[in-house]
């Protein structure tokens, strides 16, 4: 009952409440945007956490010289 398509200025449940027990107030909260990492970055971070940065760098260097 509180949702409508198209959205109303005030939800129906607030409009029809005869006891005036419901109020409607919009508020804005500032949210810090989280940086989305790509799958590769997440995987690399995980490997660095597990094996250490130098080991990951050495492995990538070794793999890149094979090709």
DSSP file (Angstrom, degrees, kcal/mol; ACC not computed):
  #  RESIDUE AA STRUCTURE BP1 BP2  ACC     N-H-->O    O-->H-N    N-H-->O    O-->H-N    TCO  KAPPA ALPHA  PHI   PSI    X-CA   Y-CA   Z-CA
    1    1 A X              0   0    0      0, 0.0    11,-0.4     0, 0.0    12,-0.2   0.000 360.0 360.0 360.0 -23.8    0.0    0.0    0.0
    2    2 A X        +     0   0    0     10,-0.2     2,-0.3     9,-0.1    10,-0.1   0.615 360.0  75.4 -85.8 -11.4    2.9    2.3    0.5
    3    3 A X        +     0   0    0      8,-0.1     2,-0.3     4,-0.1     4,-0.0  -0.778  58.7 176.9-103.0 148.2    4.4    1.9   -2.9
    4    4 A X        -     0   0    0     -2,-0.3     2,-0.5     4,-0.1     4,-0.1  -0.995  28.4-116.0-147.2 149.5    2.9    3.5   -6.0
    5    5 A X  S    S+     0   0    0     -2,-0.3     2,-0.2     1,-0.2    -2,-0.0  -0.954 109.6  29.6-126.7 111.6    3.7    3.7   -9.7
    6    6 A X  S    S-     0   0    0     -2,-0.5    -1,-0.2     2,-0.0     0, 0.0   0.545 114.7-108.6 -73.9 159.4    4.3    6.5  -10.5
    7    7 A X        -     0   0    0     -2,-0.2     2,-0.2     1,-0.1    -2,-0.1  -0.271  32.1-135.4 -59.9 140.9    5.7    7.6   -7.1
    8    8 A X        -     0   0    0      1,-0.1     3,-0.1    -4,-0.1    -4,-0.1  -0.498  19.2-115.4 -91.5 164.6    3.5    9.9   -5.1
    9    9 A X  S    S+     0   0    0      1,-0.3     2,-0.3    -2,-0.2    -1,-0.1   0.834 107.7  17.0 -66.2 -31.6    4.6   13.0   -3.2
   10   10 A X  S    S-     0   0    0     15,-0.0    -1,-0.3     0, 0.0     5,-0.1  -0.995  97.6-101.3-141.8 134.0    3.6   11.2    0.0
   11   11 A X    >>  -     0   0    0     -2,-0.3     4,-1.9    -3,-0.1     3,-0.7  -0.160  29.3-119.5 -57.6 149.9    2.9    7.5    0.4
   12   12 A X  H 3> S+     0   0    0    -11,-0.4     4,-2.5     1,-0.2     5,-0.2   0.860 111.8  60.5 -58.5 -37.9   -0.7    6.3    0.5
   13   13 A X  H 3> S+     0   0    0      1,-0.2     4,-0.5   -12,-0.2    -1,-0.2   0.852 107.6  45.4 -62.2 -32.9   -0.4    4.9    4.0
   14   14 A X  H X4 S+     0   0    0     -3,-0.7     3,-0.5     2,-0.2    -1,-0.2   0.896 112.9  50.4 -74.9 -40.4    0.5    8.4    5.3
   15   15 A X  H 3< S+     0   0    0     -4,-1.9    -2,-0.2     1,-0.2    -1,-0.2   0.874 115.6  41.7 -64.2 -37.6   -2.3   10.1    3.3
   16   16 A X  H 3< S+     0   0    0     -4,-2.5     2,-0.8    -5,-0.2    -1,-0.2   0.474  80.2 115.0 -93.5  -2.7   -5.0    7.6    4.6
   17   17 A X    X<  -     0   0    0     -4,-0.5     3,-1.1    -3,-0.5     5,-0.1  -0.574  46.3-168.8 -72.4 109.0   -3.9    7.4    8.2
   18   18 A X  T 3  S+     0   0    0     -2,-0.8    -1,-0.2     1,-0.3    -4,-0.0   0.763  82.3  55.8 -72.7 -25.6   -6.9    9.0   10.0
   19   19 A X  T 3  S-     0   0    0     -3,-0.1    -1,-0.3     1,-0.0    -2,-0.1   0.448 103.4-128.0 -86.2   1.3   -5.1    9.2   13.4
   20   20 A X    <   +     0   0    0     -3,-1.1    -2,-0.1    -6,-0.1    -6,-0.0   0.841  67.5 135.3  52.5  36.1   -2.2   11.2   11.9
   21   21 A X        +     0   0    0     -7,-0.0     2,-0.4     2,-0.0    -1,-0.1   0.690  53.1  67.6 -85.1 -19.7    0.1    8.7   13.5
   22   22 A X        -     0   0    0     -8,-0.2     2,-0.3    -9,-0.1    -5,-0.1  -0.839  61.3-176.7-105.2 139.0    2.3    8.4   10.4
   23   23 A X        -     0   0    0     -2,-0.4     2,-0.5     2,-0.0    -8,-0.0  -0.916  16.3-140.9-127.0 158.2    4.4   11.2    9.0
   24   24 A X        +     0   0    0     -2,-0.3     2,-0.4   -10,-0.1    -2,-0.0  -0.978  24.2 167.1-124.0 125.3    6.6   11.3    5.9
   25   25 A X        -     0   0    0     -2,-0.5     2,-0.4     2,-0.0    -2,-0.0  -0.982  21.4-149.9-140.1 125.2    9.9   12.9    5.8
   26   26 A X        -     0   0    0     -2,-0.4     2,-0.4     2,-0.0    -2,-0.0  -0.749  20.7-179.8 -91.5 140.7   12.6   12.6    3.1
   27   27 A X        -     0   0    0     -2,-0.4     2,-0.5     2,-0.0    -2,-0.0  -0.987  20.0-139.4-139.5 151.9   16.2   12.9    4.2
   28   28 A X        -     0   0    0     -2,-0.4     2,-0.5     2,-0.0    -2,-0.0  -0.923  13.9-164.0-112.3 133.6   19.4   12.8    2.4
   29   29 A X        -     0   0    0     -2,-0.5     2,-0.5     2,-0.0    -2,-0.0  -0.956  20.4-127.5-116.8 134.6   22.4   11.0    3.8
   30   30 A X        -     0   0    0     -2,-0.5     2,-0.5     2,-0.0    -2,-0.0  -0.685  29.7-171.2 -80.8 126.4   25.9   11.6    2.5
   31   31 A X        -     0   0    0     -2,-0.5     2,-0.3     3,-0.0    -2,-0.0  -0.968  23.8-123.1-121.7 131.6   27.5    8.3    1.6
   32   32 A X        -     0   0    0     -2,-0.5     2,-0.4     1,-0.1    -2,-0.0  -0.572  31.9-120.6 -72.5 130.3   31.1    7.9    0.7
   33   33 A X        -     0   0    0     -2,-0.3     2,-0.4     1,-0.1    -1,-0.1  -0.568  23.7-135.4 -74.4 129.5   31.4    6.2   -2.7
   34   34 A X        -     0   0    0     -2,-0.4     2,-0.4     1,-0.1    -1,-0.1  -0.694  19.1-117.7 -87.2 134.2   33.2    3.0   -2.5
   35   35 A X        -     0   0    0     -2,-0.4     2,-0.6     1,-0.1    -1,-0.1  -0.577  26.5-136.3 -73.1 124.5   35.8    2.4   -5.2
   36   36 A X        -     0   0    0     -2,-0.4     2,-0.3     1,-0.0    -1,-0.1  -0.722  16.9-152.6 -84.8 121.6   34.8   -0.6   -7.2
   37   37 A X        -     0   0    0     -2,-0.6     2,-0.1     1,-0.1    -1,-0.0  -0.707  16.2-119.2 -91.4 145.5   37.8   -2.8   -7.9
   38   38 A X     >  -     0   0    0     -2,-0.3     4,-2.3     1,-0.1     5,-0.2  -0.384  30.7-103.7 -76.6 162.6   37.8   -5.0  -11.0
   39   39 A X  H  > S+     0   0    0      1,-0.2     4,-2.5     2,-0.2     5,-0.2   0.871 121.4  53.0 -55.1 -41.0   38.0   -8.8  -10.6
   40   40 A X  H  > S+     0   0    0      1,-0.2     4,-2.7     2,-0.2    -1,-0.2   0.911 109.0  48.6 -64.2 -41.9   41.7   -8.8  -11.6
   41   41 A X  H  > S+     0   0    0      2,-0.2     4,-2.6     1,-0.2    -1,-0.2   0.897 111.3  50.2 -65.1 -39.7   42.6   -6.2   -8.9
   42   42 A X  H  X S+     0   0    0     -4,-2.3     4,-2.1     2,-0.2    -1,-0.2   0.921 112.1  48.0 -63.5 -43.2   40.7   -8.1   -6.3
   43   43 A X  H  X S+     0   0    0     -4,-2.5     4,-2.3    -5,-0.2    -2,-0.2   0.913 112.2  48.6 -63.7 -43.3   42.5  -11.3   -7.2
   44   44 A X  H  X S+     0   0    0     -4,-2.7     4,-2.7     2,-0.2     5,-0.2   0.913 110.4  50.9 -64.5 -42.4   45.9   -9.6   -7.2
   45   45 A X  H  X S+     0   0    0     -4,-2.6     4,-2.5     1,-0.2    -1,-0.2   0.907 110.0  51.1 -60.2 -40.7   45.2   -8.0   -3.8
   46   46 A X  H  X S+     0   0    0     -4,-2.1     4,-1.9     2,-0.2    -2,-0.2   0.912 111.3  46.8 -63.2 -43.5   44.3  -11.4   -2.5
   47   47 A X  H  X>S+     0   0    0     -4,-2.3     4,-3.5     2,-0.2     5,-0.6   0.898 111.8  50.8 -66.7 -39.7   47.5  -13.0   -3.8
   48   48 A X  H  X5S+     0   0    0     -4,-2.7     4,-1.7     1,-0.2    -2,-0.2   0.913 110.7  49.7 -63.6 -41.6   49.6  -10.2   -2.4
   49   49 A X  H  <5S+     0   0    0     -4,-2.5    -1,-0.2    -5,-0.2    -2,-0.2   0.888 119.6  37.5 -62.1 -38.4   47.9  -10.6    1.0
   50   50 A X  H  <5S+     0   0    0     -4,-1.9    -2,-0.2    -5,-0.2    -1,-0.2   0.912 134.4  17.2 -82.1 -44.4   48.6  -14.4    0.9
   51   51 A X  H  <5S-     0   0    0     -4,-3.5     4,-0.3    -5,-0.2    -3,-0.2   0.610 106.9-107.1-109.0 -15.6   52.0  -14.6   -0.7
   52   52 A X     X< -     0   0    0     -4,-1.7     4,-1.7    -5,-0.6     5,-0.2   0.049  29.0 -89.9  97.2 149.2   53.5  -11.1   -0.4
   53   53 A X  H  > S+     0   0    0      1,-0.2     4,-2.6     2,-0.2     5,-0.2   0.900 121.4  52.5 -62.6 -45.2   54.1   -8.5   -3.1
   54   54 A X  H  > S+     0   0    0      1,-0.2     4,-2.7     2,-0.2    -1,-0.2   0.894 108.2  50.9 -63.4 -40.0   57.6   -9.6   -4.1
   55   55 A X  H  > S+     0   0    0     -4,-0.3     4,-2.2     2,-0.2    -1,-0.2   0.903 112.0  47.6 -63.3 -41.4   56.6  -13.2   -4.7
   56   56 A X  H  X S+     0   0    0     -4,-1.7     4,-2.4     2,-0.2    -2,-0.2   0.916 112.7  48.8 -65.9 -43.1   53.7  -12.0   -6.9
   57   57 A X  H  X S+     0   0    0     -4,-2.6     4,-2.5     2,-0.2    -2,-0.2   0.927 112.0  48.9 -61.9 -45.5   56.0   -9.6   -8.8
   58   58 A X  H  X S+     0   0    0     -4,-2.7     4,-2.4     1,-0.2    -1,-0.2   0.908 112.0  48.8 -61.3 -42.5   58.6  -12.4   -9.4
   59   59 A X  H  X S+     0   0    0     -4,-2.2     4,-2.6     2,-0.2    -1,-0.2   0.912 111.8  48.1 -65.4 -43.4   55.9  -14.8  -10.6
   60   60 A X  H  X S+     0   0    0     -4,-2.4     4,-2.4     2,-0.2    -1,-0.2   0.903 112.4  49.6 -64.4 -40.7   54.4  -12.3  -13.0
   61   61 A X  H  X S+     0   0    0     -4,-2.5     4,-1.3     2,-0.2    -2,-0.2   0.914 112.4  47.7 -63.4 -42.4   57.9  -11.4  -14.4
   62   62 A X  H  X S+     0   0    0     -4,-2.4     4,-0.8     1,-0.2    -2,-0.2   0.911 113.7  46.9 -65.0 -43.2   58.7  -15.2  -14.8
   63   63 A X  H >X S+     0   0    0     -4,-2.6     4,-0.9     1,-0.2     3,-0.6   0.890 109.4  54.0 -66.6 -39.5   55.4  -15.8  -16.6
   64   64 A X  H 3< S+     0   0    0     -4,-2.4    -1,-0.2     1,-0.2    -2,-0.2   0.787 104.9  54.0 -69.6 -26.4   55.7  -12.8  -18.9
   65   65 A X  H 3< S+     0   0    0     -4,-1.3    -1,-0.2     1,-0.2    -2,-0.2   0.730  99.4  63.4 -78.9 -20.8   59.2  -13.9  -20.1
   66   66 A X  H <<        0   0    0     -4,-0.8    -1,-0.2    -3,-0.6    -2,-0.2   0.838 360.0 360.0 -68.3 -33.5   57.8  -17.4  -21.1
   67   67 A X     <        0   0    0     -4,-0.9    -1,-0.2    -3,-0.2    -2,-0.2   0.460 360.0 360.0 -84.1 360.0   55.5  -15.9  -23.7
